[in-house]
Amino acid sequence: MKNGHSLRPQSNHARGFALMPIHALIQRIANSALVYIYNLLIDWLPDGTRKGKEYWAINPVRGDRKPGSFSINLHTGIWHDFASGDKGGDLVSLLAYLRGCRQIDAARIIAGQLGLPFDGDHKRDLLAEKIERQRIARQREQRLQQADVETRAKWEQAATPARRDWALAGPADPNHPYLARKRIKPHHLRQLGSVLLVPICWRGELVSLQRIKANGKKSFLKGGRITGCYCPFGRVEPGVELFIVEGIATAATLHEQTGKPVAAAMSAGNLPPAGLELKRRYPNAVLIIGGDDDRAKESEGKPNAGKLAAIHAAAMLNCGYVLPAWPKSAPLHLSDFNDLAVWREGLV
């Protein structure tokens, strides 16, 4: 088990387990498992994290992609998947659910992990457990492959209305409230009614859109592809710096100030995936991460998320990063290159 913890309890009554009625044996094993619940869970569900008195994990049974809906109480062993409605009252039922086996078989596996006798055949149980693990791994891989197929289908479904709206839209109005507030040019953005359309590209093709209303509210097309995608500003050339930033206002500002090509990754989390895609597409470009700088949070003793994201992305991409050069008089709530440019214009 992980962290060097032993799961073998010392008991003078171990032999009593094999003599009990099955239902009582299962219950007693479930009770014994509670003492070692955290170690068992990180073995069964290694992608999980502890959240207070609960353990949040990715549910492998339904190809879950992120934790949040599947949780186990670390005090009682009660578990619940709010997305599917599946639930149980102890760790034996949980393992039976995860392995797709009977509770008696799950109890036998737990007994083996805890060093408790169960029908006196530990070697056979270890072999059966190995085979079961392999079966679960194959099922999980199949579910992930199916989920990938479904995700790609959603991407393509979203790309169709994106391309339609892009074709129907006209050039963005330079006086659009969002552009005026950010003091950036329209560039290649388009406008449909009062809504700005931001092209999100992957491998040279439009795959989705970001919509920006007059009040600045932003939204992405439902089901549209984001990971690895970006909105380009300027022409990428060999040997020339290519900045990768979070949002389009920052991208437009850096492009206007430097004349260099800039790609908006649309979020901090997408900086590395977008960077990898750009690195593949433009191997001779010199990548530089243009990070946000959440100085206000840092002054409060909180993590500077923008700066940390830039450092992380630069390390993953093996490239440099830059942050805004703040004058001493710049207010702390300013955090990106566009904020700095707008503030400086306001001083003139």
C-alpha positions in Angstrom: 0.0 0.0 0.0 1.0 3.7 -0.4 2.8 5.8 2.1 4.4 2.8 3.8 1.3 2.1 5.9 0.6 -1.5 6.8 -2.9 -2.8 6.4 -2.5 -5.9 8.6 -4.3 -5.4 11.9 -3.1 -7.3 14.9 -6.0 -9.2 16.5 -6.2 -12.2 18.8 -9.6 -13.1 17.2 -8.6 -13.4 13.6 -9.6 -17.0 13.4 -13.1 -16.1 14.3 -13.6 -14.4 10.9 -13.7 -17.7 9.0 -16.3 -19.2 11.4 -18.9 -16.5 11.1 -22.1 -16.6 8.9 -21.4 -14.9 5.6 -23.4 -11.7 6.2 -21.8 -11.2 9.6 -18.3 -11.9 8.1 -18.9 -9.3 5.4 -20.1 -6.7 8.0 -17.1 -7.4 10.3 -14.7 -7.0 7.4 -16.4 -3.8 6.4 -16.0 -2.5 10.0 -12.3 -3.5 10.1 -11.7 -1.8 6.8 -12.8 1.6 8.3 -9.6 1.7 10.4 -7.6 1.7 7.1 -10.1 3.5 4.9 -7.8 6.2 3.5 -5.1 3.7 2.6 -7.6 1.4 0.9 -9.2 4.3 -1.0 -5.9 5.6 -2.4 -5.2 2.0 -3.5 -8.5 1.5 -5.2 -9.0 5.1 -6.4 -5.5 6.6 -6.8 -6.8 9.7 -8.6 -8.8 10.9 -5.6 -8.2 13.6 -3.1 -9.2 14.2 0.5 -11.8 17.0 1.0 -12.5 17.3 4.7 -14.2 14.2 5.9 -14.8 13.0 2.4 -12.7 11.4 -0.4 -13.5 12.7 -3.8 -12.5 10.5 -6.7 -13.0 10.0 -10.4 -15.6 7.2 -10.9 -13.9 4.6 -13.1 -17.2 2.7 -13.5 -18.8 5.4 -15.8 -15.7 6.9 -17.4 -15.8 9.9 -15.1 -13.3 12.7 -16.2 -13.1 14.9 -13.1 -13.9 14.4 -9.4 -16.8 16.1 -7.6 -19.9 13.9 -7.9 -18.4 10.7 -6.6 -17.5 10.8 -2.9 -16.8 8.4 0.1 -17.3 9.4 3.7 -13.9 8.7 5.5 -15.7 8.2 8.8 -18.5 5.8 7.9 -17.5 4.4 4.4 -20.8 5.5 3.0 -20.4 6.4 -0.7 -22.6 8.1 -3.3 -22.3 9.0 -6.9 -24.7 12.0 -7.4 -24.3 11.8 -11.2 -25.6 8.2 -11.5 -27.4 7.7 -8.2 -25.3 4.7 -7.3 -24.6 4.4 -3.5 -23.7 2.1 -0.7 -23.2 1.9 3.0 -19.7 0.5 3.4 -16.4 -0.3 1.8 -17.3 -3.8 0.8 -20.2 -2.6 -1.3 -17.9 0.1 -2.7 -15.3 -2.4 -3.9 -18.0 -4.7 -5.2 -19.3 -1.7 -7.2 -15.8 -0.7 -8.5 -14.9 -4.3 -9.5 -18.3 -5.4 -10.7 -18.3 -8.4 -8.4 -20.3 -9.9 -5.6 -20.0 -8.5 -2.1 -18.6 -11.8 -0.9 -15.9 -11.6 -3.4 -15.2 -7.9 -2.5 -15.0 -8.9 1.2 -12.5 -11.6 0.3 -10.3 -9.1 -1.5 -10.4 -6.7 1.4 -9.6 -9.5 3.8 -6.6 -10.3 1.8 -5.4 -6.7 1.9 -6.0 -6.5 5.6 -4.3 -9.9 6.3 -7.5 -11.4 7.6 -8.3 -15.1 6.9 -11.1 -15.8 4.5 -11.9 -19.4 3.6 -8.2 -20.2 4.1 -7.2 -19.8 0.4 -5.1 -16.6 0.2 -3.0 -17.6 -2.8 -6.0 -18.2 -5.0 -7.5 -14.9 -3.8 -4.4 -13.0 -4.8 -4.4 -14.5 -8.3 -8.2 -13.8 -8.6 -7.6 -10.2 -7.6 -4.8 -9.8 -10.2 -7.1 -11.1 -12.9 -9.9 -8.9 -11.7 -7.6 -5.8 -11.7 -6.7 -6.6 -15.3 -10.4 -7.0 -16.3 -11.2 -3.6 -14.6 -8.3 -2.0 -16.4 -9.5 -3.2 -19.8 -13.0 -2.0 -19.1 -11.7 1.4 -18.0 -9.7 1.7 -21.2 -12.7 0.8 -23.3 -14.8 3.4 -21.5 -12.1 6.0 -22.0 -11.9 5.2 -25.7 -15.7 5.4 -26.0 -15.7 8.7 -24.1 -13.1 10.0 -26.5 -15.2 9.1 -29.5 -18.2 10.8 -27.9 -16.2 13.9 -27.1 -14.9 14.2 -30.6 -18.4 13.9 -31.9 -19.5 16.8 -29.7 -16.6 18.9 -31.0 -17.7 18.3 -34.5 -21.3 19.1 -33.7 -20.3 22.4 -32.1 -18.0 23.3 -35.0 -20.9 23.3 -37.5 -22.8 26.2 -35.9 -19.5 27.9 -35.2 -18.6 28.0 -38.9 -22.2 29.0 -39.8 -22.2 32.0 -37.4 -18.7 33.0 -38.4 -19.8 33.0 -42.1 -22.9 35.1 -41.3 -21.1 37.6 -39.1 -19.5 40.8 -40.4 -16.4 42.7 -39.3 -16.5 43.8 -35.6 -17.5 47.4 -34.9 -14.4 49.3 -33.6 -16.7 51.1 -31.2 -18.2 47.9 -29.7 -18.4 48.5 -26.0 -16.0 45.7 -25.1 -13.4 46.8 -27.6 -13.8 50.4 -26.5 -13.5 49.5 -22.8 -10.4 47.4 -23.4 -9.0 50.0 -25.9 -8.1 47.4 -28.5 -8.6 47.2 -32.3 -11.1 44.8 -33.8 -8.4 42.8 -35.7 -10.0 39.7 -37.2 -12.9 39.5 -34.8 -16.4 39.5 -36.2 -19.8 40.6 -34.9 -23.2 39.1 -35.2 -25.8 41.5 -33.9 -24.4 43.1 -30.8 -22.2 40.0 -30.0 -18.5 39.8 -30.8 -17.3 36.5 -32.2 -13.8 35.3 -31.3 -12.5 32.5 -33.5 -11.0 29.4 -31.7 -8.7 27.5 -34.0 -7.1 24.1 -34.1 -4.6 23.1 -36.7 -5.5 26.0 -38.9 -9.3 25.4 -38.8 -12.1 27.2 -37.0 -13.5 24.7 -34.5 -15.4 26.9 -32.0 -16.2 30.4 -30.9 -16.1 32.6 -27.9 -19.0 35.1 -27.7 -18.6 38.4 -26.0 -21.7 40.5 -25.2 -21.7 44.3 -24.9 -21.4 44.1 -21.1 -18.3 41.9 -21.4 -19.9 38.6 -20.5 -18.2 35.8 -22.3 -19.3 32.3 -23.2 -18.1 29.4 -25.3 -20.1 27.2 -27.6 -21.5 24.2 -25.7 -19.5 21.1 -26.4 -17.0 23.1 -28.4 -13.3 22.2 -28.4 -11.0 24.3 -26.2 -8.1 22.2 -25.1 -5.1 22.7 -27.4 -6.9 25.5 -29.3 -6.2 29.2 -29.5 -7.2 32.5 -31.1 -4.3 33.8 -33.3 -3.2 37.4 -33.7 -0.7 38.2 -36.4 1.4 36.0 -38.7 3.8 33.4 -37.2 7.2 33.4 -38.8 10.3 31.2 -38.2 12.7 32.6 -35.6 10.2 35.2 -34.4 8.8 35.4 -30.8 5.4 33.9 -30.5 3.6 35.0 -27.3 1.0 32.7 -25.7 -1.4 34.4 -23.3 -4.7 33.8 -21.5 -7.3 36.1 -23.0 -8.0 38.0 -26.2 -7.7 41.5 -24.7 -4.2 40.6 -23.5 -3.4 39.0 -26.9 -4.6 42.1 -28.9 -2.6 44.5 -26.6 0.7 42.6 -26.9 0.3 42.2 -30.6 -0.4 46.0 -31.0 2.5 47.0 -28.8 5.1 44.6 -30.2 4.0 43.7 -33.7 4.8 40.1 -32.8 2.3 37.2 -33.3 0.3 36.3 -30.2 -2.0 33.4 -29.5 -4.8 33.6 -26.9 -5.2 30.2 -25.1 -8.5 31.4 -23.7 -7.7 30.2 -20.1 -4.7 29.6 -17.8 -5.2 25.9 -17.8 -5.0 25.8 -21.6 -1.6 27.5 -21.8 0.4 24.2 -21.9 -1.9 22.3 -24.3 -2.2 25.3 -26.7 1.6 25.8 -26.4 2.3 22.2 -27.3 0.0 22.5 -30.3 1.7 25.7 -31.5 5.1 24.1 -30.9 4.1 21.3 -33.1 2.6 23.5 -35.8 5.4 26.1 -35.7 8.6 24.3 -34.6 10.8 27.2 -35.5 8.9 29.9 -33.6 10.3 31.1 -30.3 7.6 30.6 -27.7 7.1 33.0 -24.8 4.4 32.8 -22.2 2.8 36.2 -21.4 1.4 35.6 -18.0 -1.2 37.4 -15.9 0.1 38.7 -12.6 -2.5 38.4 -9.7 -0.6 40.7 -7.4 -3.6 41.6 -5.3 -4.0 38.0 -4.2 -0.3 37.7 -3.6 -0.4 40.8 -1.3 -3.1 39.0 0.7 -0.9 35.9 1.1 -2.9 33.9 -1.5 -1.4 32.1 -4.5 -0.6 34.3 -7.5 -2.5 32.0 -9.9 -1.7 33.8 -13.1 2.0 34.0 -12.4 2.1 30.3 -11.2 0.3 29.2 -14.4 2.8 31.1 -16.6 5.8 29.5 -14.8 4.2 26.1 -15.0 3.5 26.5 -18.7 7.0 27.8 -19.5 8.5 24.8 -17.7 6.4 22.4 -19.6 7.1 24.0 -22.9 10.8 24.7 -22.1 10.5 28.3 -23.0 10.6 31.7 -21.3 7.8 33.8 -19.8 7.2 37.5 -19.2 4.9 39.4 -16.8 3.8 43.0 -17.0 6.4 45.5 -15.8 4.4 47.4 -13.1 5.3 50.9 -12.2 5.3 51.5 -8.4 2.1 53.6 -8.7 0.1 50.9 -10.6 -2.9 49.8 -8.5 -2.7 46.3 -7.2 -6.0 45.2 -8.8 -4.4 45.4 -12.3 -3.2 42.0 -13.4 -2.5 41.7 -17.1 -0.9 43.5 -20.0 -4.2 45.0 -21.1 -4.9 46.3 -17.6 -1.5 48.0 -17.7 -2.1 49.5 -21.1 -5.5 50.9 -20.3 -4.3 52.3 -17.0 -1.4 54.1 -18.8 -3.7 55.5 -21.4 -5.9 56.9 -18.7 -2.9 58.8 -17.3 -2.2 60.7 -20.5 
